Amino acid sequence: METELIVHATNLPSIMEELRDRAGDYVKNARSKNTQRAYQTDWHHFKEWCAAHSRSALPADLLETVVPYLTAYAPALKVSTLLRRLTAIRVFHRSRGFKLDTTDERFRVFWQGLRNARGVRVNKKAPLMSADLRRTIQALPNNLQGHRDRALLLIGFAAGLRRAELAGLTVSQDLNASGWIEAAPDGLIIQLSRSKTNQAGEEESIGVPFGIDENVCPVRAYRTWLAVSGIKEGAAFRAVTRHGRMSDAAMTGAAVALIVKRLVKRTALAEGLNSEAAQARADTFSGHSLRAGLATSAAENDAPGHAIQRQLRHKSFTTTIGYIRSGSLFKGNAASFALK
């Protein structure tokens, strides 16, 4: 018995170390992998700056180190980027048992002054409105890539998906994927198992109904894509070359953005714009343009705010209001009544 107790006591430090490592993994999972990568990059940048200026990075003095660091990069970086770097510094301090008190009145005055001097304008990408989407869809060829793009755009738009969510969908249930697509009598059901605002993996269901116009119906476009591609399992949306060769792997969120830009440019060229002007228009769009396009188009067509919020899965209606306002700038505008 004594020998057994000694063995257990000897193993105790290693067991506790293993448990601490596992607990650390759970802490990391509280944030998305993209957020973790961004924080790691920001923290390393801050540490390098501190080393170059003979300052302590951990713990860092808020007024003597962090403020000069933010000041040094204020002319070159957006306020949102500076805020993310500040957050990363706070997160790393907290994880090591240190506190960086940004509620200090002197720091708050500095931060407010920086925001006022730089301005805090959000650089939003243009929404792909329903009319623009229709023109883009109708210009697609009936080859493998065209069918993929048609289904991709229409489902991304109708479901109000983020680009990573759209790229990660599978054709059948897969809890390791961002979500999957299920057939239903009234259309399709997008089951999201994990998303930007749902790191806990609670399933979220999004309905995608049949379109009134068969030419821009997401359900029919998806069924056609599965039929011509022969996909039975795995990733729903995959890379397809110009020569019709399809990959087995899921496409990336970045690829979704590139497809949106490419198709917007193609439509602009078809409308008579020169290459430079067409590229300039394409650069105002991104993968988020599908999600923003649904919300803005729905608001423009008087969809109830709560319906838009539900489709976009916004936690707060305040976020949804941003889309509704941009989609209702001219409809019901007070000036139109005043100028009668």
C-alpha positions, 0 to 999 in steps of 0.5 A: 500500500505504501509503495502504491501511495508513493507511486501516485504521489510521484505521478501527481505533478505530471498529472496536474501539468496534463490537466492544466494543459487540457484546461488551457485548450478549453480556454483557447476554444472559447474563441474562434481559431481566426480570433486566436491567430489574430491575437497571436499575431498582434501579441508578437508584434507588441512583444517585438516593439517592446524589445526594440524599445527596451520595454517590458511586454509582460507585464506592460505599463499601460501609460508608459508602454501601451499608450506609446505603442498605440500612438506609434501605429495610430497614423498607419492603422485603422482604429478597429485594428488598434482596438484588436491589438489592445484587446490582444494585449489585455487577453495575454495579460489576463491569461498570465494573471496580470491586469491591464486596467484600461478603465484608467481615466487617463487612458480613456481620455487618450483613447477617446482622443485617438478615436476622434482624431482618426474617425471610426468609419466602418469600411463596409463592402457593398451588398449584392442586391437581388437585382444584381444577383439576378443579372449575375446568375443569368450570365453564368454558363451551364457548365460545371463551374457555372452550376457550382457558382449559381448554387453557391451564390443563391444559397449564400444569399438566401440563407444569409450565410457568412463566407466560411459557413457557406464554404464549409457546408456538407451534403449530409450531417457532419458535426466536424463541418461548419454545417450541412444541407438537408432536403425538406418538403418546402425547400432546404434546411441549413443546419449550422453546427458552428459559426462565428457567433456560435462557438459552443456548437449548438445547432442553428437551423436556417430555412431556404424556400423555393424561389418564385422564379425558377431561374433564381431558385436556390433549391433548384440550383442546388439540386442541379449542382448535385446532379451534374457534379455527382456529389453524394457525400462530403463538401457541398461546394468544391473548387472547379477548374476552367477545364471542369476538374473538380476537387474532393476538398471543400473550398475556402471562405477566401475562395467564396469572396474571389468568386463574388468579385470575379462574377461582379467584374464579369457582369460589369464588363458585359454592361460595357464598363472597361476593365479598370472600372469593372475591377474597381466595382468588383473590389467594393464587393466581398463574400459578405456581400451575399449576407448583406445583400439579403438583409438590405434587399429584404429591408428594401422590400419591407420585410419585418425587422425580426424576420431579417434578424432571425435569418441572419441569426443576429443576437442583437436587433441593433446589428440588424438595424444597420442593414435595415437603415441602409436598405430603407434610406429612400423608402418612406423618406421624410423628405419625399413627403415634405417635397410633395 
